[in-house]
């Protein structure tokens, strides 16, 4: 079909399996480092940076393997650096936000959001030759996904606060 991106790994199922494995690994590492993440911001920042580098490496490798770099990246290296830099910050932000909210507030919604974003982004980055490149679309959709992750965390926080306050009586004795 015209405009449909081709999976670099050969088929859709294998692409989903790789994306889910990446998402499970990412969430597992964030979960495993929760105690260290609660004490400071260095571990979440390192995790976010590593995640961003790995994710952008997947995007780059898929384009190198198929010689499918977007023409704008080849023609204007300054714009390409801007795209990659903004994407790096946005990708790292997903992990940093999820790790800090989970480690310091015990919120699970950011981990679920991180899983979903990772699966979606890796799946999209492992496709080439569509009507538009996945990285270009991520620059538009990525901030909305980060906002959605924060909204989900806010809803979970409010729900937990309401549960403690109204349902459980705020931990006060009834006698």
Secondary structure by P-SEA (a helix, b strand, c coil): cccccccccccaaaaaaaaaaaaaaaaaaaaaaaaaaaacaaaaaaaaaaaaaaaaaaaaaaaaacccccccccccaaaaaaaaaaaaaaaaaaaaaaaaaaaacccaaaaaaaaaaaaaaaaaaacccccccaaaaaaaaaaaaaaaaaaaaaaaaaaaaaaaccccccccccc
